[in-house]
């Protein structure tokens, strides 16, 4: 109890409310290194005056001038903390409403704020705002994670007007930042081509990133970004803000450089086709916007997000993960019990923990022998599995591995018993021709009956087979012809769909809190921290070509930690099995290969690599990531994970260019080591019949040397991938 009160006192000091001048109040939201400061003037107008380095003297926040005001602000609210539409605002709003009486104006005045410590060590600040003319309230939430330097921000909207109010826009946050220049890094792509970076200098006007896909919303671009202030983003230096929206549906990220050359960032649910009808005395909660401010470049920002995600967001983020063998590339839809039984033995022979049965195991009236049928009919196909899943689970366990299974419970095939029985459960316009994405349609998760059905699919499977140890949850379709047969207000569909999905996942996580689940969406179509509240890991891309994966995994690493990143060794690509294995080790390794077709050296290498991985995986999963050489500007991509004790680093390097003499022609400088410690450098994953170019007996250096002079991993056309273990010599 004494510790709690002393900690609480420190928290109060950290979030000190200071008075700058008569009538002005300052609300200070702080982490270990960062401060966000809200100023409330004598007219009770809340504005944001600082987001950046935390001041040592908290009383000096009151001396900050109007945030970056470099000329005349005609409204006084360019830097509003949550900009309302319809009043005196001239810029992009964070919130826009039509009141019950038809009035489309809104004014938000400060009422009060309160700060309290959370049980997890974070500090939660609530800022209450109210329209002086209408019973309409907005509460802004700021959860500051102290040691991780991450702020999680969201808002709630409530009213007690006589009739419903229409929310036309309802952002999660409204940041305001002054700098000389702004460089936005965002990411784009498509199936098997996820997370391609693009950096652009923001100029006056608005840059909008958004999705209108309904489900699988990240297919073309994710709701994640980096903004570098003053100069383009660098890896280990410069001011960078990394942000990501925790929402699995349509989103909008707006970046507006205002007339005074200050940057406004407004992230939230996409208002497209989503004017939301809010009944009286009902609360609407926006998704969380998660962001961090770094003075040590992109690397510092991503390390903060990784630490936060492992500790506070991803299930078992500081725990263990299972290695698996998937049958997809071995069998596709063509399998039976005998084939699977042989694969179970292959999984045990390889040395993985689990066998994952992928698509094609279900459907009775319409057997799932291709991707045109059966989604929704989650009963075993008796021709393929005459003894049912329970038999397979026990057979796998007898072979020495656990059993996992693939599901796509949100989708339905037009050729299915479920579609025949419940056509009203499907999202589709009643007077339009059906249009399919991957030969399927989306179930209407705004409907409580459909939510119950999807929950029961998983619950019944687990109840009948309680030792099933893993679920791969897929989501391959987008929403076409958006319409719900049961929803009263169609403009609520896109929002209510995601809320319905979260209700199902909440129920499942409550009943099965430790069940490992992979978030799959045809690859990276749904990778966000809204969904990752429920899933232990995610599938970055169906593209498992080793070289392509270097780039894809590199860019996901800005926002998501390695323990959550599923990387499988497959037959995609022309690289050696060593290269593909080394790349997969950068996260949570798995296999999708035909073990029986491996040569003896390939099998021996893979078995030894898994044993090595089991020894070093904690450093990879829990260590701080340092990206040392970018694949976009070098012949070699190089990165290292350094554990908290700084007594071990696992260092990966890959040849990404094939031009003459391409390779690591010079030493690469490490990061994150203890300069005063001495380290031995030795190579891991040496292929059978070859010798390492690294002489471990003579490769002992100080951390100072390795970070100042560096070390050459000897990457070349003959050594296309190199994994080094950098361990303290005691």
C-alpha positions in Angstrom: 0.0 0.0 0.0 2.9 2.4 0.8 4.4 1.7 -2.6 1.1 2.4 -4.3 0.7 5.8 -2.6 4.3 6.8 -3.4 3.8 5.8 -7.0 0.5 7.6 -7.2 2.2 10.8 -5.9 4.9 10.4 -8.6 2.1 10.0 -11.2 0.4 13.2 -10.0 3.7 15.1 -10.4 4.1 13.7 -13.9 0.7 14.9 -14.9 0.8 18.2 -13.0 -1.8 20.8 -13.9 0.0 24.2 -13.9 -1.3 27.7 -14.2 0.4 29.9 -16.8 -1.6 33.0 -16.4 -5.0 34.0 -14.9 -7.6 32.0 -16.8 -5.1 29.6 -18.4 -4.8 25.9 -17.4 -2.3 23.4 -18.7 -3.0 19.7 -18.8 0.3 17.8 -19.1 0.3 14.2 -20.3 3.8 12.7 -19.9 5.8 9.6 -20.4 9.4 9.1 -19.5 10.7 11.2 -22.3 7.6 12.7 -24.0 5.1 15.4 -23.1 1.8 16.4 -24.7 0.5 19.7 -23.4 -3.1 20.9 -23.6 -3.8 24.6 -22.9 -7.2 25.8 -21.7 -7.7 29.5 -22.0 -10.1 31.7 -20.0 -12.9 31.0 -22.5 -12.4 27.3 -21.8 -11.1 26.5 -25.3 -8.8 23.5 -25.3 -5.8 23.7 -27.6 -2.6 21.6 -28.1 0.6 23.6 -27.5 3.2 20.9 -27.3 4.0 17.3 -28.4 7.7 16.5 -28.1 10.5 16.3 -25.5 9.4 16.4 -21.9 10.6 19.5 -20.0 12.6 18.9 -16.8 10.8 21.8 -15.1 7.0 21.1 -15.4 6.1 24.7 -14.5 7.7 25.9 -17.7 4.9 24.4 -19.9 2.9 27.5 -19.1 5.6 29.6 -20.9 5.1 27.7 -24.3 3.8 30.2 -26.9 0.8 29.3 -29.0 1.8 26.1 -30.7 3.9 27.1 -33.7 1.8 30.2 -34.4 3.7 31.8 -37.3 1.1 34.3 -38.4 -2.5 35.2 -37.8 -4.9 32.3 -36.8 -8.3 33.7 -37.9 -10.1 31.2 -35.7 -7.9 30.8 -32.6 -8.5 27.0 -32.9 -6.1 25.9 -35.7 -4.5 23.8 -32.9 -7.8 22.7 -31.3 -7.4 19.5 -29.3 -10.5 18.1 -31.0 -11.6 20.4 -33.8 -15.4 20.7 -34.2 -17.1 21.4 -37.5 -19.9 23.9 -38.2 -18.7 26.8 -36.0 -15.7 29.0 -36.6 -13.4 26.3 -37.7 -11.8 26.7 -41.2 -9.8 23.5 -41.4 -10.4 19.7 -41.5 -12.5 18.8 -38.4 -12.1 15.9 -36.0 -15.8 15.8 -35.3 -18.8 16.8 -37.4 -22.4 16.2 -36.2 -26.0 17.1 -37.0 -28.0 17.6 -33.8 -31.5 16.3 -33.3 -33.0 19.7 -34.3 -31.1 19.7 -37.6 -28.4 22.2 -36.4 -25.0 21.2 -37.9 -22.8 23.3 -35.7 -20.7 22.2 -32.7 -18.7 23.9 -30.1 -16.6 22.0 -27.5 -15.6 23.7 -24.3 -13.5 22.4 -21.5 -15.4 21.2 -18.4 -12.8 19.4 -16.3 -10.1 16.7 -16.4 -8.9 14.0 -14.2 -5.8 11.9 -14.0 -5.3 8.4 -12.4 -2.8 5.7 -12.4 -3.7 2.4 -14.1 -2.9 -1.0 -12.6 -0.5 -1.7 -15.5 1.7 1.3 -14.7 0.2 3.6 -17.3 -1.4 7.0 -16.5 -4.9 7.7 -17.8 -6.0 11.3 -18.3 -9.6 12.1 -19.2 -10.5 15.5 -20.6 -14.2 16.3 -20.5 -15.6 18.6 -23.2 -19.2 19.9 -23.7 -21.2 22.0 -26.1 -22.5 25.0 -24.2 -25.8 25.0 -26.2 -26.6 21.3 -26.5 -26.4 18.4 -24.1 -23.6 16.9 -26.2 -20.4 15.7 -24.6 -17.0 14.4 -25.8 -14.4 12.9 -23.5 -10.8 12.6 -24.7 -8.7 9.8 -23.3 -4.9 9.8 -23.1 -3.3 6.7 -21.7 0.4 7.4 -21.3 2.7 4.3 -20.9 5.6 5.6 -19.0 8.6 3.5 -19.7 7.5 2.6 -23.2 7.0 6.3 -24.3 3.7 5.4 -26.0 0.4 7.3 -25.9 -2.9 5.5 -26.6 -5.6 8.0 -27.4 -9.3 7.7 -28.1 -12.6 9.6 -27.5 -16.1 8.9 -26.4 -19.2 10.8 -27.7 -22.5 11.0 -25.8 -25.6 13.1 -25.8 -29.0 13.4 -24.1 -30.8 15.3 -26.9 -34.5 14.4 -27.5 -33.8 12.3 -30.6 -30.9 10.7 -32.3 -27.9 12.7 -33.4 -26.0 12.0 -36.6 -22.2 11.7 -36.4 -20.7 12.5 -39.8 -17.1 12.3 -38.6 -15.7 11.0 -35.3 -11.9 10.9 -35.2 -9.8 9.2 -32.6 -7.3 12.0 -32.1 -6.3 15.5 -33.4 -2.6 16.2 -33.1 -0.9 19.5 -33.9 2.8 19.8 -34.5 5.0 22.6 -35.6 8.2 22.0 -37.6 10.1 23.4 -40.6 9.2 20.4 -42.8 7.2 17.2 -42.6 8.1 13.9 -44.3 5.4 11.3 -44.3 6.4 7.6 -44.8 3.3 5.5 -45.6 3.0 2.0 -47.1 1.0 0.6 -50.0 0.6 -2.7 -51.9 -1.7 -5.5 -52.8 -1.9 -9.2 -52.3 1.6 -10.7 -52.1 3.1 -7.2 -52.4 2.4 -5.7 -49.0 4.1 -2.9 -47.2 6.0 -1.0 -49.9 7.2 2.3 -48.4 6.8 5.7 -49.9 8.2 8.9 -48.4 6.8 12.2 -49.4 7.2 15.8 -48.2 4.0 17.2 -47.0 3.0 20.6 -48.3 0.1 22.9 -47.6 -3.2 21.1 -48.0 -4.4 17.6 -47.0 -2.9 14.2 -47.7 -5.4 11.4 -47.0 -4.7 7.7 -46.6 -7.8 5.6 -46.3 -9.6 2.3 -46.9 -13.1 1.6 -48.1 -12.9 -2.2 -48.2 -15.0 -2.9 -45.1 -13.1 -6.1 -44.2 -9.6 -7.0 -45.1 -9.2 -3.2 -44.9 -5.4 -3.2 -45.1 -5.2 -4.9 -48.5 -4.0 -1.7 -50.3 -2.4 0.1 -47.4 -2.2 -0.2 -43.6 -3.4 2.3 -41.0 0.2 2.9 -39.9 2.7 5.7 -40.7 5.8 7.6 -39.8 6.2 11.4 -39.8 9.7 12.8 -39.6 10.0 16.4 -38.5 12.4 18.9 -40.2 14.3 16.3 -42.2 13.7 13.0 -43.9 13.4 10.0 -41.5 16.6 8.4 -40.5 17.1 5.1 -38.7 18.7 6.2 -35.4 18.5 10.0 -35.4 16.0 12.8 -35.8 12.5 13.5 -34.6 9.9 10.9 -35.7 6.3 10.2 -34.8 5.1 6.7 -35.5 1.4 6.2 -35.4 -1.1 3.3 -36.0 -4.9 3.1 -35.7 -6.3 0.1 -33.8 -9.2 -0.6 -36.1 -9.9 -3.5 -38.4 -12.3 -1.7 -40.8 -12.5 1.4 -43.0 -10.1 4.0 -41.7 -8.9 7.5 -42.6 -5.6 9.2 -41.8 -5.6 12.9 -42.7 -2.4 15.0 -42.7 -3.1 18.7 -43.1 -0.4 21.4 -43.3 -2.3 24.5 -42.2 -1.9 28.0 -43.6 0.7 28.7 -40.9 2.7 25.6 -42.0 1.9 23.5 -38.9 0.9 19.9 -39.2 -2.4 18.5 -38.1 -2.8 14.7 -37.9 -6.4 13.4 -37.7 -6.7 9.6 -37.6 -10.0 7.7 -37.2 -12.7 5.6 -38.7 -13.4 6.5 -42.3 -16.6 8.7 -42.5 -17.2 7.2 -46.0 -20.7 5.8 -46.2 -20.7 5.8 -42.4 -22.8 8.7 -41.0 -23.5 7.1 -37.6 -26.9 7.4 -35.9 -26.3 7.8 -32.2 -29.3 7.4 -30.0 -29.8 9.5 -26.8 -27.8 8.5 -23.8 -25.8 6.0 -25.8 -22.0 6.2 -25.9 -19.9 5.9 -29.1 -16.3 5.0 -28.5 -13.7 5.6 -31.2 -10.9 3.1 -31.8 -7.6 3.9 -30.2 -4.8 5.8 -32.0 -1.4 4.6 -30.7 1.6 6.7 -31.3 5.1 7.5 -30.0 7.5 10.4 -30.4 11.1 9.6 -30.9 14.3 11.7 -30.9 16.3 8.7 -32.0 14.7 8.2 -35.5 12.6 5.4 -36.8 14.5 2.8 -34.7 13.7 4.5 -31.4 10.0 4.8 -32.4 9.7 1.1 -33.4 11.5 -0.1 -30.3 9.0 1.8 -28.2 6.0 0.3 -30.1 7.5 -3.2 -29.8 7.9 -2.9 -26.0 4.4 -1.5 -25.6 2.8 -4.2 -27.8 4.6 -7.1 -26.1 3.7 -5.9 -22.7 0.2 -4.4 -23.1 -1.5 -5.5 -26.3 -0.6 -8.8 -27.9 -1.8 -11.9 -26.0 1.1 -13.7 -24.4 3.4 -11.0 -25.9 6.1 -11.9 -23.3 5.4 -15.7 -23.5 6.1 -18.6 -25.8 5.1 -19.4 -29.4 4.7 -22.7 -31.2 6.6 -23.6 -34.3 4.4 -25.4 -36.9 4.3 -27.3 -40.1 1.4 -26.4 -42.4 0.1 -28.9 -45.0 -1.0 -26.3 -47.6 1.9 -26.5 -50.0 2.3 -30.2 -49.5 -1.3 -31.1 -50.4 -3.5 -28.1 -51.2 -7.1 -29.4 -51.2 -6.0 -33.0 -52.0 -5.6 -34.9 -48.8 -7.0 -37.7 -46.6 -6.4 -39.2 -43.2 -3.5 -41.3 -44.6 -1.7 -38.4 -46.1 -2.1 -36.3 -43.0 -0.9 -39.0 -40.8 2.3 -39.2 -42.8 2.7 -35.4 -42.5 2.3 -35.7 -38.7 5.3 -37.9 -38.6 7.2 -35.5 -40.9 6.4 -32.7 -38.5 7.8 -34.6 -35.6 10.9 -35.6 -37.7 11.5 -32.0 -38.6 11.3 -30.9 -35.0 8.3 -28.5 -34.9 5.8 -28.3 -32.1 2.6 -28.4 -34.1 0.9 -29.5 -37.3 -1.6 -27.1 -38.9 -4.4 -28.5 -41.1 -5.2 -25.8 -43.6 -8.1 -25.2 -46.0 -10.2 -28.1 -47.4 -11.2 -30.3 -44.4 -14.9 -29.4 -44.3 -18.1 -29.5 -46.3 -20.6 -32.4 -46.6 -23.2 -31.6 -49.2 -20.7 -29.4 -51.0 -17.2 -30.8 -50.3 -14.4 -28.2 -50.1 -12.2 -29.5 -52.9 -11.5 -26.0 -54.3 -12.2 -22.4 -53.2 -15.6 -22.1 -54.9 -17.7 -23.9 -52.2 -18.4 -24.8 -48.6 -17.4 -21.7 -46.5 -19.9 -21.6 -43.7 -20.4 -25.4 -43.6 -17.9 -26.2 -40.8 -18.4 -29.9 -40.5 -15.8 -32.5 -41.5 -15.9 -33.8 -45.0 -16.5 -37.5 -44.3 -14.8 -38.6 -47.5 -11.5 -37.0 -46.5 -11.8 -37.4 -42.8 -14.2 -40.4 -42.1 -13.2 -40.5 -38.4 -13.5 -36.7 -37.8 -11.2 -34.1 -36.4 -11.0 -35.8 -33.0 -9.2 -38.8 -34.6 -6.7 -36.4 -36.3 -6.0 -34.5 -33.1 -5.1 -37.8 -31.3 -3.2 -39.1 -34.2 -1.0 -36.0 -34.3 -0.5 -36.1 -30.6 0.5 -39.8 -30.9 3.1 -38.7 -33.5 4.6 -36.2 -31.0 3.1 -32.9 -32.2 0.1 -30.7 -31.3 -2.7 -30.1 -33.7 -4.0 -26.8 -35.2 -6.7 -25.9 -37.7 -7.6 -23.3 -40.3 -10.9 -21.4 -40.2 -12.5 -18.6 -42.2 -15.7 -18.1 -40.1 -16.7 -14.6 -41.3 -17.2 -15.7 -44.9 -19.7 -17.8 -46.8 -19.6 -19.5 -50.2 -22.6 -19.0 -52.5 -22.5 -22.7 -53.0 -23.0 -23.8 -49.4 -25.7 -25.1 -47.1 -25.4 -22.1 -44.9 -26.1 -19.7 -47.8 -29.1 -21.9 -48.8 -30.6 -21.8 -45.3 -29.7 -18.2 -44.4 -29.4 -15.9 -47.4 -30.4 -13.0 -45.1 -27.2 -13.6 -43.1 -25.1 -12.3 -46.0 -24.0 -8.8 -46.8 -25.4 -8.0 -50.2 -27.8 -5.6 -51.9 -31.1 -7.3 -52.5 -31.6 -5.8 -56.0 -28.0 -6.1 -57.3 -26.2 -9.0 -58.9 -23.8 -10.7 -56.5 -20.1 -9.9 -57.0 -17.5 -12.2 -55.4 -14.1 -11.6 -54.0 -12.3 -14.9 -54.1 -15.6 -16.7 -54.9 -17.1 -15.7 -51.5 -19.3 -13.2 -49.7 -19.1 -11.7 -46.2 -21.4 -12.8 -43.4 -23.3 -9.9 -41.7 -21.7 -9.5 -38.3 -23.9 -6.6 -37.5 -26.6 -9.3 -36.9 -26.4 -10.8 -33.4 -27.6 -14.2 -34.8 -24.6 -14.2 -37.1 -22.3 -13.2 -34.3 -23.6 -16.2 -32.3 -23.1 -18.5 -35.3 -19.4 -17.4 -35.8 -18.7 -17.8 -32.0 -20.3 -21.2 -32.0 -18.2 -22.4 -35.0 -15.1 -21.9 -32.9 -16.6 -22.9 -29.5 -18.1 -26.1 -30.8 -14.8 -27.1 -32.5 -12.9 -26.5 -29.2 -15.5 -28.1 -27.0 -15.4 -31.3 -29.2 -11.6 -31.2 -29.5 -10.3 -29.4 -26.3 -6.7 -30.2 -27.1 -6.7 -28.3 -30.4 -3.7 -26.0 -29.8 -3.9 -23.4 -32.6 -6.3 -21.6 -34.9 -5.5 -19.9 -38.1 -8.3 -17.4 -38.6 -8.5 -16.2 -42.2 -10.5 -13.4 -43.8 -10.2 -13.2 -47.6 -13.1 -11.2 -48.9 -13.9 -7.5 -49.0 -17.4 -6.0 -48.8 -19.2 -5.4 -52.1 -22.8 -4.1 -52.4 -22.9 -3.2 -48.7 -26.3 -3.9 -47.2 -27.6 -5.7 -44.1 -31.1 -7.4 -44.2 -31.5 -6.7 -40.4 -29.8 -3.4 -39.7 -32.1 -0.5 -39.2 -29.7 2.2 -40.3 -27.5 1.1 -43.3 -25.0 3.8 -42.7 -24.0 2.1 -39.5 -23.0 -1.1 -41.3 -19.3 -0.6 -41.8 -18.8 0.4 -38.1 -21.1 -2.2 -36.6 -19.5 -5.0 -38.6 -16.2 -4.4 -36.9 -17.8 -4.0 -33.5 -19.7 -7.3 -34.1 -16.4 -9.0 -35.0 -14.8 -7.7 -31.8 -17.8 -8.9 -29.7 -17.2 -12.4 -31.1 -13.5 -12.3 -30.4 -14.1 -10.8 -26.9 -16.3 -13.8 -26.1 -13.7 -16.3 -27.5 -10.8 -14.7 -25.6 -12.8 -14.8 -22.4 -13.4 -18.5 -22.7 -10.1 -19.4 -24.4 -7.6 -16.8 -23.0 -4.4 -18.7 -23.9 -5.3 -20.3 -27.2 -2.8 -19.3 -29.8 -4.5 -17.7 -32.9 -3.0 -16.5 -36.1 -4.5 -13.4 -37.7 -4.6 -14.1 -41.4 -6.2 -12.2 -44.1 -4.8 -13.5 -47.4 -1.6 -12.1 -46.0 -1.5 -8.6 -44.5 -5.0 -7.6 -45.2 -5.9 -7.1 -41.5 -2.8 -6.2 -39.4 -3.7 -3.7 -36.8 -3.7 -3.4 -33.0 -7.5 -3.6 -32.8 -7.4 -7.2 -34.1 -4.1 -7.9 -32.4 -5.8 -7.5 -29.0 -7.1 -11.0 -29.7 -4.5 -12.8 -31.8 -1.1 -13.9 -30.7 0.4 -13.5 -34.1 -0.3 -12.3 -37.7 0.5 -13.5 -41.2 2.3 -10.7 -43.1 1.9 -11.9 -46.6 1.1 -14.9 -48.7 4.4 -14.1 -50.5 6.9 -16.3 -48.8 9.7 -15.8 -51.4 12.8 -15.4 -49.1 14.1 -12.3 -50.9 10.6 -10.6 -51.0 10.1 -11.4 -47.3 13.3 -9.5 -46.3 11.6 -6.3 -47.6 8.0 -7.2 -46.4 9.2 -8.1 -42.9 11.5 -5.1 -42.7 8.6 -2.7 -43.2 6.2 -4.5 -40.8 9.0 -4.2 -38.2 8.5 -0.5 -37.9 5.2 -1.1 -36.0 4.9 -4.8 -34.9 7.2 -6.9 -32.8 9.0 -10.1 -34.1 7.2 -12.4 -31.7 3.9 -11.6 -33.5 5.3 -12.0 -37.0 4.7 -15.4 -38.7 7.5 -16.3 -41.2 7.3 -19.6 -42.9 9.9 -21.5 -44.8 8.2 -22.6 -48.1 9.1 -23.5 -51.7 8.4 -20.0 -53.0 11.5 -18.4 -54.5 14.8 -19.6 -55.8 16.8 -19.1 -52.7 18.5 -21.9 -50.8 16.7 -23.4 -47.8 19.4 -21.8 -45.6 18.5 -18.3 -46.9 14.7 -19.0 -46.5 15.3 -20.3 -43.0 17.5 -17.4 -41.9 14.8 -15.0 -43.1 12.1 -16.8 -41.3 14.1 -16.7 -38.1 13.6 -12.9 -37.9 10.2 -13.6 -36.3 8.1 -16.6 -35.4 9.4 -19.4 -37.7 7.1 -22.0 -39.3 7.3 -24.4 -42.2 5.1 -25.1 -45.2 7.2 -27.6 -47.1 7.1 -31.2 -48.1 9.6 -32.7 -45.5 9.9 -35.9 -47.4 11.3 -34.1 -50.4 14.1 -32.5 -48.5 17.6 -33.8 -49.2 19.5 -35.3 -46.4 21.7 -32.1 -45.9 18.5 -29.9 -46.1 16.7 -32.0 -43.5 19.8 -32.0 -41.2 20.2 -28.2 -41.6 16.5 -27.6 -40.8 16.6 -29.9 -37.7 19.7 -28.2 -36.4 18.3 -24.7 -37.2 15.2 -25.4 -35.2 17.3 -26.5 -32.2 19.4 -23.3 -32.6 16.2 -21.2 -32.9 14.9 -22.7 -29.7 18.0 -21.5 -27.9 18.0 -17.9 -29.3 14.3 -17.2 -29.8 13.9 -15.2 -26.6 16.5 -12.7 -27.7 14.7 -12.4 -31.1 11.2 -12.1 -29.7 12.0 -9.9 -26.7 15.1 -8.0 -27.7 15.4 -4.5 -29.0 15.5 -4.3 -32.8 18.2 -2.3 -34.6 18.0 -2.1 -38.4 21.6 -1.7 -39.4 21.7 -1.6 -43.2 18.6 -1.0 -45.3 17.8 -3.3 -48.2 16.6 -0.2 -50.2 20.0 1.5 -50.2 22.6 -1.3 -49.7 23.6 -4.6 -51.3 23.0 -6.2 -47.9 20.1 -5.9 -45.5 21.2 -6.2 -41.9 19.5 -6.1 -38.5 20.1 -7.3 -35.0 18.0 -8.0 -31.9 19.7 -7.1 -28.6 18.4 -8.5 -25.3 17.8 -6.3 -22.2 20.9 -7.5 -20.4 23.0 -6.5 -23.5 24.8 -9.8 -23.2 23.5 -11.2 -26.5 22.6 -10.0 -29.9 21.3 -12.1 -32.8 22.4 -10.5 -36.0 20.9 -11.3 -39.4 22.4 -10.2 -42.8 21.1 -11.0 -46.3 22.3 -10.3 -49.8 19.5 -8.4 -51.6 21.4 -7.4 -54.8 22.9 -9.8 -57.3 25.2 -7.5 -59.2 28.9 -8.3 -59.7 30.8 -8.3 -56.4 27.7 -7.3 -54.4 28.0 -8.0 -50.7 29.2 -6.6 -47.4 32.4 -5.0 -48.7 32.9 -3.0 -45.4 32.2 -3.5 -41.7 28.6 -2.9 -40.5 28.3 -1.0 -37.3 26.2 -2.6 -34.6 23.8 -0.7 -32.2 22.5 -1.3 -28.7 25.5 -3.1 -27.2 27.2 -2.2 -23.9 30.4 -0.4 -25.0 32.3 -1.7 -22.0 31.5 -5.3 -22.5 33.5 -7.8 -24.6 31.7 -9.9 -27.1 32.4 -13.1 -29.1 31.1 -13.2 -32.7 30.3 -16.6 -34.0 28.2 -17.9 -36.9 24.9 -19.8 -36.6 23.0 -21.9 -39.1 26.2 -23.1 -41.0 25.0 -25.4 -43.7 26.2 -29.0 -43.6 29.4 -29.5 -45.5 30.4 -25.9 -45.4 32.7 -23.9 -43.1 32.1 -20.5 -41.5 34.1 -17.6 -42.7 34.0 -16.2 -39.2 36.8 -17.4 -36.9 35.1 -17.4 -33.5 38.3 -18.0 -31.6 39.7 -14.6 -32.7 36.5 -12.7 -33.1 36.3 -11.1 -29.7 35.7 -7.3 -29.5 34.5 -4.7 -27.2 31.0 -3.3 -27.6 32.6 0.0 -28.2 34.6 -1.4 -31.2 31.6 -3.2 -32.7 29.5 0.0 -32.6 32.3 2.4 -33.7 34.3 0.4 -36.2 31.9 -2.5 -36.9 32.3 -6.0 -38.1 32.0 -7.5 -41.6 29.6 -10.5 -41.7 31.2 -11.6 -45.0 28.0 -11.6 -47.0 28.6 -12.4 -50.7 27.2 -14.4 -53.6 28.7 -17.5 -51.9 27.3 -16.5 -48.5 23.9 -15.0 -49.3 22.6 -15.1 -45.7 24.6 -15.0 -42.5 23.3 -15.3 -38.9 25.7 -14.3 -36.1 25.5 -14.7 -32.4 27.2 -11.8 -30.6 27.6 -13.0 -26.9 29.3 -11.4 -23.9 32.6 -13.0 -22.9 32.5 -13.2 -19.1 
